[in-house]
């Protein structure tokens, strides 16, 4: 196979691998799985977010034909938790449990690996989901907020991966391949893609570019600084938490 064609095939497979990694959507192509391919897939996080956003916006529009906005938003959130397997919410709960209940780095990492959820994690989940529903209901355009927020917010973990060290047991972490193989060159591709999304939808959401930049950088800097202080770097769970935090910040701005 020519080099260019092989490269296109690898990127296509990397995209579908990212879809399979972040969601329960069946992969529609054959994947020649390898560590290198897993390393490549992180660049497609915002694109997967846009795919999810399109599903959420479409579902909300369909549901709104029969029910009021509150019911529709809650049903869309239920669908979100199902289609993603509560992937990022799980990271939020584990992160808050660990950072709230651990007094040393070792203890925090130990708590983070525990599959059980504690009081801190439960409270964080309830508040995050409740606030997300309230902010969506308060948005100028609910379907548009559902569409763009998942894509824009998934740039934040890539910034953390680019500038912080990875600090968990690599042999027991499902994010190991992504974390070890991420490069700043691929981050640039994700940044460009996110900028395009913001520019495309700015006419319908005035000020979206300012809200997006503020939310992404604020969460990346504040959460990244806190993780550096508490853990010395990031883990897979803290990356998931960063997506939730950035989505909430975006919705606050919208």
N, C-alpha and C positions, 0 to 999 in steps of 0.2 A: 504494500500500500504506500503511495506517495506520502512524503513527510507532512505536507499541508493537510491532506485528507485525513491522515492519522491523527493530527492535532485537533482537527474539527471533531472527529469521532470521540476523542478523549474528553474534550470539553463538554460535548453533548452528554456523555456518560457521567461526567462530574456533576452536571446540573441535576440529572435524575438521581444521582447518589445523594446530593444535598436534599432533594425532595424526600427521599426515603429516610434520611437521617433525622429530619426535622418534623416529618408528618407521618400519618398513616396512609397516605395516598399510594396506591400500588405503583411501582416503577414499571413504565410501559416499554422499556427497552432492556436489552440484555446488557448486564454490567460485568465487565471484565475487572472484577474487584482487585485492587492492590493498594498498598499503603500510599503510593504516589498519587493514585486517583483520589483517595480519601483526602490527601493533603490539598488537592486542587479544589475540592468542592466548597470550601469556605467562602470563596469569592462570590458564590451564588446565593448567599443568605438573603440579601435584599430582594433578589429576583424571586426566590421562594416566598418571601414576605408579600410581594406583589401578587403572586398567584393566590395565596391565602386571602389577601385583601379582596381580590376579585370575587372569590367564593363568598366571603362575608357580605360584601356589598350586594351581590346578586341575590343571596338568600334573604337579606333584609328587605330588598325591593319586592321580592315575591311575597314574603310574609306580611308586608304592610298592606297588601290587598285585602287581608282578612282581619288583622289585629292592630291594636294601638301600638305606638312606638315603644313603650316600656316592655310589653310582651315580646315584641319583635327583637329588641336588643338582648333580652334575657335568653331567648331561644338561639340567637346568633352566638352568644357567649357559650352556651351549652355545646353548640356545634363546634366552636373553636376548641374547647377543651377536649372534645372527642377526636377531632381530626388531627390535632397535634399531640394527643396523648398527655395533655397538660405539661408538655415538655419544659417550657420556660417557667411555668408556675411551680413545678416541682423544684426547679433550681432556686426560685425565690424562697420557698419554704425551708429548704435545706440550708441556704445561706443565712437566713435570719436566725434559724435555730442555732447554727454553729457560732455565728458572731455574737449572738445574745447570750449563749450559755457556756461558751468556752473561755478560759482565762489564759490559755497558752496556745501557740500556733498548732502544736501537736493535738491538743484537745479539740480545737476548732475543726481541724481536718477530720478527726475521728468522728465527731458529731455529724459533720457534713456527709460522711459516707453511710451513716445509719439510715436505713430506709424508713424508720418510724418518724412520725411528725410530732413535734412538741408544741407547747403553748405559743411560743414566739412565732413559729411557722404558721400555725393555724390562724392566729390573729392577722398576720401579714397577708395571708391568702384572702381571708374574708374582706379585709379593708381594701386590698388591691382590686378585687373583682367588683366590690360594691362601688368603689370610686370610679372604676372604668365604666360601669353601667351609667352612673350619674353623669359623667363627663360626656359620654356619647349622646345621652338624651339632651344635653345642653349645647351640643355642637350646632353650628350653622347648618351644616348638611351632614346628617348622620351617615348616609351611605358613602359619602366621599371620605369622611373621617375613617370609616371602616376599611376603605380601599387603600388609603395612603399610609396610615399609621403603622401597619405591620411591616411594610417595606422599609420605611425610613428608620424605624427603631432597630432594625437588624444590622445597621451599620455600626452601632455602638459596640457590640462585642468584638468586632473586627479591630476597632481602635485599641481596645484593651489588649487583644492578642498581639497587636503589633508593638506595644510599648511596655508591657509588663511581662515578667517571667511566669512560667507555668509551675505551680507549686503543690501538686498532689501526687499521690502514688501512681505513676504512669502505667503500671501493669494492671491496675484495677479501674482505670478511668476510660469510659467510652469516648471521651473527647480527646484522648491522647493523639490519635493520628492527625486530627485537625490542628490541634495546638502545636504539635511539633513541626508541622510542615507549612505553617502560614508564613507568607512573605509580604513585605511592604509593597512590593511591585503589584501583587494581586490585590492588595488593599486599595491601590489607586484605581483599579478597574471598578471595584465596588463603590468607591467615592463618586466616580464619573457616572455610574448607573444611577445612584441615588440622586445626584444633581439633576439628571435628566428627568427623573420622576417629579422632583420638586418643580422644575421649570414647566413641565407639561400641565401640572394641575394648579399652578399658581393663579391663573386667570379665574378659576372657580373658588379658590381660597386665598384671597388677598393677604399678603404677609406670611404666606406659608414658608417661604425661604428663610425668613427671620426666625420663625418659630422652630423650624427644623434644625437650623444651625445652633440655636440656643439650647434646645433640648438635647441634641446629640453631644455637644461639647460639655454642657453642664453635667450631664450624667457620667460621661466618660471621665471627666476631670475629677469630680467629687467622689464618685464611686471608685474610680481607679486609685485616687489618693487614699481613700479609706481602706481599700483592699491591700495596698502597699503597706499601710501602717499595721493592719491586723493580721495579715497572712504573709506578707512579703511578695505577693503576686496574685494571680487569679487561678480559679479552678473552673471546671465545666459548669458547676452549679452557679457560680457568681456571674458567668457569662449569661446564663438564662435569666438571672435576676436583673441584669442590666437591660435586657430587652423589655421586661415588664416596666421597669422604672422609666425608660425612655418613652414607651408608649403613653404612660400616664402624663409625663411632662409635655409630650406633643399634644395630647388631648386637652390639657390645661391651657395651652397656648391657643388651641383652636376654638 
